[in-house]
């Protein structure tokens, strides 16, 4: 049987009840604070470890985590434009040899086009 419009809420979670995941994160944060544990300091210690027993892949992973909080995020795309957002204007000066080659190529193409027409 369907509920009628405007019925009183029945069952379910009470308003303001945290979900299990949120509660466990809060509990872990409280536990770390109570024990004086700073995860960021642990990452720094791992990243700065040295000597023959230092795991390089672990050091790199720790450095990556630190970088997320220390460095600004890099943009996914960088747009480069000219003045006032206009396209960048470029000018290329062709050598005399290239100009002669292009003129010869144009002559050949024009000849072929005229042969097909005629």
HELIX and SHEET records of a PDB file:
HELIX    1   1 UNK A   20  UNK A   34  1                                  15    
HELIX    2   2 UNK A   39  UNK A   47  1                                   9    
HELIX    3   3 UNK A   56  UNK A   70  1                                  15    
HELIX    4   4 UNK A   83  UNK A   85  5                                   3    
HELIX    5   5 UNK A   96  UNK A  117  1                                  22    
END                                                                             
